[in-house]
Amino acid sequence: MSNKPKVYIETYGCQMNVNDTEVVFSILISAGYERTEDISDADVIFANTCSVRDNAEQRIWGRVEQFNLQKKNRDGVIVGILGCMAERLKDKLLETKKVDIVAGPDSYRSLPRLLEAVRPGSPQIDVLLSREETYGDITPVRIDKNGVSAFISIMRGCNNVCSYCVVPYTRGVERSRNPHTIVREAEDVFAKGYKEVTLLGQNVDSYLWKCDSGDINFAALLDMVANVSPELRIRFSTSNPQDISDEVLYTMAAHDNICKHIHLPVQSGSDRMLEKMRRRYSREWYLQRVARIREILPDCGLTTDVIAGFCSETEEDHKLTLSLFDEVCFDTAFMFYYSERPGTIAARNYPDDVDIETKTRRLNEIIELQNKKSLESYRKDIGKKFKVLVEGPSKKNPEELCGRASNNKMCVFPDTFHKAGDYVEVEVLSCTSATLICRLV
């Protein structure tokens, strides 16, 4: 039985936080720790947190209480908060006297030192942001369950400073990772049996690596990763409407293994709201980009994010969002009402003056419309054939498998022969608003 101290990490928020957790495990395992998935067996308990929305933070406060039950029941247990919430709420976390370590997104290399320094009544903190840290030299410890898809961070931070967003304050300025380390990581996961990688960044289209032999932009990086193997599928997230270029679209079209799906957050269909959000594009620009995507990549899946009830949003602004959703016909959307984040430009300058009842109604109207548009989008695929990467058994029926087509739509189909990681061809027979019902071809 191992005598190494065991580390348990709960991860909240976006795909980038999952990748960060994998980096943390790599750092700690190299320092002599061991990963566990059993909190009752852990010597160190971390929550890797997100501050993008208030409800994510509220969940963490509840978990801190649960973590402290472990401290009370077992001597020597260390509790820590990592990530964006650690960066934003460092003082409040320490004031609870229930947290031993607070470490921001750029401080993970210091965790072995912080753990060694923890003493009763002497919590440790490191939340300094960096202009250089990318963790590019660290091989993450994969924590996914199926061994099929892996996340690869290509950049950190963000320079856009949208007025509602806390990310620039919790993750720092934008910096890109050396492309050769990204390719090496893709080669490594493919050699380990993974069949898909997702390249991650707050704004992948602004990726840029400057070197003497010539600058490498996101389109060039996509090409490099796609050339690792035709059997390795490539996805990426997230694109920004003002930055996604035709060069990226043509690169996607040139490689069968670059998935034909783009997540393109719109946030609002109103130019007045977009300006107030500091989104740096107009409704017309967004619609032009959508048209260009569909011209160069006719079968490309398209998904989005939207915020209902941003500061001073009127019924006319809301109707403009609804009309944009009606016009674009997104496959799916992540839909939220506005949640003020302390310290942002909006919190400092704009009253959160749309009442919760109005926010909720407007959000429900967007959801209702999007459900109809999703069903419309999925119905268009009936009769089509897709190459699907099997992820594993369907949640509802163990006699069925599930996996995503290139356009990111989930397919389910009867199959007891294939396994996770296999490619299969399916034909779409019917659908719901979220799933393509298929058969093997």
C-alpha positions as CSV (number, residue, x, y, z in Angstrom):
1,M,0.0,0.0,0.0
2,S,1.4,3.4,-1.0
3,N,2.5,5.8,1.7
4,K,2.3,8.8,-0.6
5,P,-0.1,11.6,0.5
6,K,-3.3,11.4,-1.6
7,V,-4.9,14.3,-3.4
8,Y,-8.5,14.7,-4.3
9,I,-9.7,17.6,-6.7
10,E,-13.2,18.6,-7.6
11,T,-13.4,20.7,-10.8
12,Y,-16.0,23.3,-11.5
13,G,-16.6,25.5,-14.6
14,C,-15.2,25.3,-18.1
15,Q,-13.1,22.9,-20.1
16,M,-10.1,25.0,-19.3
17,N,-10.6,24.2,-15.6
18,V,-10.6,20.5,-16.4
19,N,-7.2,21.0,-18.2
20,D,-5.9,23.0,-15.3
21,T,-6.8,20.2,-12.9
22,E,-4.9,17.8,-15.1
23,V,-1.9,20.1,-14.9
24,V,-2.2,20.3,-11.1
25,F,-2.2,16.5,-10.8
26,S,0.9,16.3,-12.9
27,I,2.7,18.9,-10.8
28,L,1.8,17.1,-7.5
29,I,2.4,13.6,-8.7
30,S,5.9,14.7,-9.8
31,A,6.3,16.1,-6.2
32,G,5.5,12.7,-4.6
33,Y,1.7,12.9,-4.2
34,E,-0.9,10.4,-5.5
35,R,-4.3,11.0,-7.0
36,T,-7.4,9.6,-5.4
37,E,-11.1,9.8,-6.4
38,D,-12.2,9.1,-2.9
39,I,-12.6,12.2,-0.8
40,S,-12.7,10.1,2.4
41,D,-9.2,8.8,1.6
42,A,-7.6,12.1,0.7
43,D,-4.9,13.9,2.6
44,V,-5.3,17.0,0.4
45,I,-8.7,18.2,-0.8
46,F,-8.8,20.9,-3.5
47,A,-11.7,22.6,-5.4
48,N,-10.6,24.0,-8.8
49,T,-13.1,26.9,-9.1
50,C,-14.8,29.2,-11.6
51,S,-16.0,32.8,-11.1
52,V,-17.7,33.4,-14.4
53,R,-21.2,33.1,-12.8
54,D,-22.4,33.6,-9.3
55,N,-24.0,30.2,-8.9
56,A,-20.7,28.5,-9.5
57,E,-19.2,30.4,-6.6
58,Q,-22.1,29.7,-4.3
59,R,-21.6,26.0,-4.9
60,I,-18.0,26.3,-3.8
61,W,-19.0,27.9,-0.5
62,G,-21.2,24.9,0.2
63,R,-18.4,22.5,-0.7
64,V,-16.0,24.3,1.7
65,E,-18.3,23.3,4.5
66,Q,-18.3,19.7,3.4
67,F,-14.6,19.6,3.0
68,N,-14.3,20.8,6.6
69,L,-16.2,17.8,7.8
70,Q,-13.3,15.8,6.5
71,K,-10.8,18.0,8.4
72,K,-12.8,17.5,11.6
73,N,-13.0,13.7,11.1
74,R,-9.4,13.1,10.2
75,D,-6.3,14.9,11.5
76,G,-4.0,16.5,9.1
77,V,-6.3,17.0,6.1
78,I,-5.5,20.0,4.1
79,V,-8.2,22.0,2.2
80,G,-7.4,24.3,-0.6
81,I,-9.2,26.5,-3.2
82,L,-7.6,26.8,-6.7
83,G,-8.4,28.8,-9.8
84,C,-10.5,31.9,-10.5
85,M,-12.4,32.0,-7.3
86,A,-9.1,31.8,-5.4
87,E,-7.8,34.8,-7.3
88,R,-11.0,36.8,-6.9
89,L,-12.0,36.0,-3.3
90,K,-8.6,35.3,-1.6
91,D,-9.3,37.4,1.5
92,K,-12.8,36.1,2.1
93,L,-11.6,32.5,1.7
94,L,-8.9,32.9,4.3
95,E,-11.2,34.8,6.7
96,T,-13.3,31.6,7.0
97,K,-10.4,29.9,8.7
98,K,-11.6,26.7,6.9
99,V,-9.2,26.9,3.9
100,D,-5.5,26.1,4.2
101,I,-4.3,27.0,0.7
102,V,-5.5,29.6,-1.8
103,A,-3.8,29.4,-5.2
104,G,-4.6,31.3,-8.4
105,P,-4.5,29.9,-12.0
106,D,-0.9,31.0,-12.5
107,S,0.4,29.6,-9.2
108,Y,0.1,25.8,-9.6
109,R,3.8,25.3,-9.7
110,S,4.0,26.6,-6.2
111,L,1.6,24.0,-4.7
112,P,4.2,21.6,-3.5
113,R,5.9,24.4,-1.6
114,L,2.6,25.7,-0.2
115,L,1.5,22.3,1.0
116,E,4.8,21.8,2.8
117,A,4.4,25.2,4.5
118,V,0.9,24.7,5.8
119,R,0.6,24.7,9.6
120,P,-2.4,25.1,11.9
121,G,-3.4,28.7,11.9
122,S,-0.9,29.5,9.1
123,P,-2.8,29.3,5.7
124,Q,-0.7,29.7,2.5
125,I,-1.6,31.9,-0.4
126,D,-0.2,32.6,-3.9
127,V,-2.5,34.3,-6.4
128,L,0.0,36.3,-8.4
129,L,-0.9,36.6,-12.0
130,S,1.8,36.0,-14.7
131,R,2.5,37.4,-18.1
132,E,4.5,34.3,-19.2
133,E,3.1,31.2,-17.5
134,T,1.5,28.7,-19.9
135,Y,2.4,25.4,-18.3
136,G,3.6,24.4,-21.8
137,D,6.4,22.1,-20.4
138,I,4.0,20.0,-18.3
139,T,2.3,16.9,-19.5
140,P,-1.1,16.8,-17.9
141,V,-2.4,13.7,-16.1
142,R,-5.6,12.9,-18.0
143,I,-8.7,12.6,-15.7
144,D,-11.3,11.8,-18.3
145,K,-13.3,8.5,-17.9
146,N,-13.4,7.2,-21.5
147,G,-9.8,7.8,-22.8
148,V,-11.2,9.1,-26.1
149,S,-11.1,12.9,-25.9
150,A,-8.4,15.1,-24.3
151,F,-8.1,18.9,-23.7
152,I,-5.0,20.8,-24.7
153,S,-4.6,24.4,-23.6
154,I,-3.0,26.6,-26.3
155,M,-3.1,29.9,-24.5
156,R,-4.1,31.5,-21.2
157,G,-5.7,34.8,-20.2
158,C,-7.7,37.3,-22.2
159,N,-7.2,40.8,-23.5
160,N,-10.8,41.6,-24.6
161,V,-12.1,42.9,-21.2
162,C,-15.8,42.5,-22.1
163,S,-17.6,44.6,-19.6
164,Y,-19.5,41.8,-17.9
165,C,-16.6,39.3,-17.7
166,V,-14.3,38.6,-14.8
167,V,-11.8,36.4,-16.7
168,P,-9.2,39.1,-17.4
169,Y,-9.0,39.8,-13.7
170,T,-8.8,36.2,-12.6
171,R,-6.7,34.7,-15.5
172,G,-4.6,37.7,-16.5
173,V,-3.4,38.9,-19.9
174,E,-3.4,36.8,-23.0
175,R,-0.3,34.8,-23.8
176,S,0.1,32.0,-26.3
177,R,1.9,28.7,-25.8
178,N,4.8,27.5,-27.9
179,P,3.2,25.6,-30.8
180,H,5.8,22.8,-30.8
181,T,4.8,21.9,-27.2
182,I,1.2,21.8,-28.3
183,V,2.0,19.4,-31.2
184,R,4.1,17.2,-28.8
185,E,1.2,17.0,-26.4
186,A,-1.2,16.1,-29.3
187,E,1.3,13.4,-30.4
188,D,1.5,12.1,-26.8
189,V,-2.2,11.8,-26.3
190,F,-2.6,10.1,-29.7
191,A,0.1,7.6,-28.9
192,K,-1.8,6.9,-25.6
193,G,-4.9,5.9,-27.6
194,Y,-6.9,9.2,-27.6
195,K,-8.7,9.9,-30.8
196,E,-9.8,13.5,-30.3
197,V,-8.2,16.7,-28.9
198,T,-9.9,20.0,-28.1
199,L,-7.6,23.1,-28.3
200,L,-8.6,25.5,-25.6
201,G,-8.3,29.3,-25.1
202,Q,-10.5,32.2,-24.1
203,N,-10.1,33.4,-27.7
204,V,-8.4,30.8,-29.8
205,D,-8.5,33.0,-32.9
206,S,-6.1,35.5,-31.3
207,Y,-3.4,32.8,-30.8
208,L,-0.1,34.0,-32.0
209,W,3.4,32.7,-31.5
210,K,6.2,35.0,-32.6
211,C,9.5,33.4,-33.7
212,D,12.4,34.2,-36.0
213,S,11.3,31.7,-38.7
214,G,7.9,33.4,-39.0
215,D,4.8,34.0,-36.8
216,I,2.4,31.1,-36.2
217,N,-1.3,32.1,-36.0
218,F,-4.2,30.0,-35.1
219,A,-4.8,28.7,-38.7
220,A,-1.2,27.6,-38.9
221,L,-1.4,25.9,-35.5
222,L,-4.6,24.1,-36.5
223,D,-2.8,22.8,-39.6
224,M,0.2,21.6,-37.5
225,V,-2.0,19.7,-35.1
226,A,-4.2,18.2,-37.8
227,N,-1.1,16.8,-39.4
228,V,-0.3,14.7,-36.3
229,S,-2.5,12.0,-37.7
230,P,-5.6,11.8,-39.9
231,E,-7.1,9.5,-37.2
232,L,-6.9,12.3,-34.6
233,R,-9.9,14.6,-34.6
234,I,-9.4,18.2,-33.8
235,R,-11.9,20.5,-32.1
236,F,-11.4,24.0,-30.6
237,S,-13.0,26.5,-28.3
238,T,-13.7,29.3,-28.0
239,S,-13.8,31.6,-31.1
240,N,-14.5,35.3,-31.0
241,P,-16.7,36.8,-33.7
242,Q,-14.4,39.8,-34.4
243,D,-11.3,37.6,-34.8
244,I,-12.3,34.3,-36.6
245,S,-10.7,34.6,-40.0
246,D,-11.3,33.1,-43.5
247,E,-7.9,31.5,-43.2
248,V,-9.1,29.5,-40.2
249,L,-12.2,28.5,-42.1
250,Y,-10.2,27.4,-45.2
251,T,-7.9,25.4,-42.9
252,M,-10.9,23.6,-41.4
253,A,-12.1,22.8,-44.9
254,A,-8.7,21.5,-46.0
255,H,-8.6,18.8,-43.3
256,D,-11.2,16.1,-42.8
257,N,-10.0,15.5,-39.3
258,I,-10.7,19.1,-38.1
259,C,-14.3,18.9,-36.9
260,K,-16.8,21.1,-38.7
261,H,-18.2,22.9,-35.6
262,I,-17.7,26.4,-34.4
263,H,-18.8,27.8,-31.0
264,L,-19.3,31.5,-31.7
265,P,-20.7,33.4,-28.7
266,V,-23.0,36.2,-29.7
267,Q,-24.2,37.4,-26.2
268,S,-26.9,39.7,-27.7
269,G,-28.5,40.6,-31.0
270,S,-28.7,44.3,-30.1
271,D,-25.9,46.6,-31.3
272,R,-26.6,48.9,-28.3
273,M,-26.0,45.9,-25.9
274,L,-23.0,44.6,-27.8
275,E,-21.4,48.1,-27.5
276,K,-22.2,48.2,-23.8
277,M,-20.8,44.7,-23.4
278,R,-17.6,45.8,-25.2
279,R,-17.9,43.0,-27.7
280,R,-16.2,44.9,-30.5
281,Y,-18.5,43.6,-33.3
282,S,-21.9,44.5,-34.5
283,R,-25.0,42.4,-35.3
284,E,-24.3,42.9,-39.0
285,W,-20.6,41.7,-38.6
286,Y,-21.7,38.6,-36.7
287,L,-24.3,37.7,-39.3
288,Q,-21.7,38.2,-42.0
289,R,-19.3,35.9,-40.2
290,V,-22.1,33.3,-40.0
291,A,-22.8,33.6,-43.7
292,R,-19.0,33.2,-44.5
293,I,-18.8,30.1,-42.3
294,R,-21.8,28.5,-44.1
295,E,-20.3,29.5,-47.5
296,I,-16.9,27.9,-46.8
297,L,-18.1,25.1,-44.5
298,P,-21.7,24.3,-45.6
299,D,-22.3,21.6,-43.1
300,C,-20.6,23.3,-40.1
301,G,-22.3,23.0,-36.8
302,L,-22.8,26.4,-35.0
303,T,-23.4,27.0,-31.3
304,T,-23.4,30.1,-29.2
305,D,-23.7,31.8,-25.8
306,V,-26.2,34.5,-24.9
307,I,-26.9,36.7,-21.9
308,A,-30.5,37.8,-21.2
309,G,-31.2,41.0,-19.1
310,F,-27.8,42.8,-19.3
311,C,-27.7,46.3,-17.8
312,S,-30.4,48.6,-19.3
313,E,-31.6,45.9,-21.8
314,T,-35.0,47.0,-23.2
315,E,-37.8,44.9,-24.7
316,E,-36.5,46.0,-28.1
317,D,-33.0,44.9,-27.4
318,H,-34.4,41.5,-26.3
319,K,-36.5,41.2,-29.5
320,L,-33.4,41.8,-31.5
321,T,-31.7,38.9,-29.8
322,L,-34.8,36.7,-30.5
323,S,-34.7,37.7,-34.2
324,L,-31.0,36.9,-34.5
325,F,-31.6,33.5,-33.0
326,D,-34.5,33.0,-35.5
327,E,-32.3,34.0,-38.4
328,V,-29.2,32.1,-37.6
329,C,-30.8,28.8,-36.4
330,F,-28.1,27.7,-34.0
331,D,-27.8,24.0,-33.3
332,T,-27.7,24.6,-29.5
333,A,-26.9,27.5,-27.2
334,F,-25.7,28.1,-23.7
335,M,-28.3,30.6,-22.3
336,F,-28.1,32.6,-19.1
337,Y,-29.4,35.7,-17.5
338,Y,-27.0,38.4,-16.5
339,S,-25.2,37.8,-13.1
340,E,-23.2,40.8,-12.0
341,R,-19.6,39.9,-11.2
342,P,-17.8,42.3,-8.8
343,G,-14.9,44.2,-10.1
344,T,-15.9,44.1,-13.8
345,I,-16.4,47.2,-15.9
346,A,-20.2,46.6,-15.8
347,A,-20.3,46.3,-12.0
348,R,-18.3,49.5,-11.6
349,N,-20.2,51.6,-14.2
350,Y,-23.7,50.2,-15.0
351,P,-26.6,49.5,-12.7
352,D,-27.9,46.0,-12.7
353,D,-31.3,47.4,-13.4
354,V,-33.3,44.6,-15.1
355,D,-35.3,42.9,-12.4
356,I,-35.0,39.2,-11.9
357,E,-38.6,38.5,-13.1
358,T,-37.9,40.2,-16.4
359,K,-34.5,38.5,-16.8
360,T,-36.1,35.1,-16.1
361,R,-39.0,35.7,-18.6
362,R,-36.6,36.9,-21.3
363,L,-34.3,33.9,-20.7
364,N,-37.2,31.5,-20.9
365,E,-38.3,33.1,-24.2
366,I,-34.9,32.6,-25.6
367,I,-34.8,29.0,-24.4
368,E,-38.2,28.3,-25.9
369,L,-37.2,29.7,-29.3
370,Q,-33.8,27.9,-29.2
371,N,-35.5,24.6,-28.4
372,K,-37.6,25.0,-31.6
373,K,-34.6,26.0,-33.7
374,S,-32.6,23.1,-32.3
375,L,-35.3,20.7,-33.4
376,E,-35.4,22.4,-36.8
377,S,-31.6,22.1,-37.1
378,Y,-31.5,18.4,-36.1
379,R,-34.4,17.5,-38.4
380,K,-32.3,18.7,-41.4
381,D,-29.9,15.9,-40.7
382,I,-32.4,13.1,-41.0
383,G,-31.3,10.8,-43.9
384,K,-27.7,12.0,-43.7
385,K,-24.7,9.7,-43.0
386,F,-22.0,10.7,-40.5
387,K,-18.7,9.4,-39.3
388,V,-19.0,9.2,-35.5
389,L,-16.4,8.8,-32.8
390,V,-17.8,6.4,-30.2
391,E,-17.7,7.8,-26.7
392,G,-19.3,4.9,-24.9
393,P,-22.7,3.4,-23.9
394,S,-25.8,5.6,-24.2
395,K,-26.9,6.9,-20.8
396,K,-30.5,5.7,-21.3
397,N,-29.9,2.4,-23.0
398,P,-26.8,0.1,-22.4
399,E,-27.6,-1.7,-25.7
400,E,-26.9,1.6,-27.5
401,L,-23.7,3.5,-28.1
402,C,-23.3,7.3,-28.4
403,G,-20.8,9.6,-30.0
404,R,-20.5,12.9,-31.8
405,A,-20.5,13.6,-35.4
406,S,-18.0,16.2,-36.8
407,N,-20.7,18.9,-36.4
408,N,-20.8,18.2,-32.6
409,K,-24.3,16.7,-32.6
410,M,-24.7,13.7,-30.4
411,C,-25.7,10.5,-32.1
412,V,-27.1,7.3,-30.5
413,F,-27.4,4.0,-32.2
414,P,-28.0,0.3,-31.4
415,D,-24.6,-1.4,-31.2
416,T,-23.0,-4.0,-28.9
417,F,-19.9,-4.7,-31.0
418,H,-17.9,-1.4,-31.1
419,K,-16.3,0.3,-28.2
420,A,-15.2,3.8,-27.1
421,G,-12.6,5.2,-29.4
422,D,-13.9,3.4,-32.6
423,Y,-15.0,5.3,-35.6
424,V,-18.3,4.1,-37.1
425,E,-20.6,5.4,-39.9
426,V,-24.2,5.9,-39.1
427,E,-27.4,7.0,-40.9
428,V,-29.8,9.4,-39.1
429,L,-33.3,8.0,-38.8
430,S,-35.0,10.5,-36.5
431,C,-34.1,13.0,-33.8
432,T,-35.0,15.0,-30.7
433,S,-34.0,18.6,-30.2
434,A,-30.7,17.4,-28.7
435,T,-29.9,13.9,-30.2
436,L,-29.7,12.3,-33.6
437,I,-31.3,8.8,-33.5
438,C,-29.2,6.6,-35.9
439,R,-28.4,3.2,-37.2
440,L,-25.1,1.7,-38.2
441,V,-24.4,1.7,-41.9
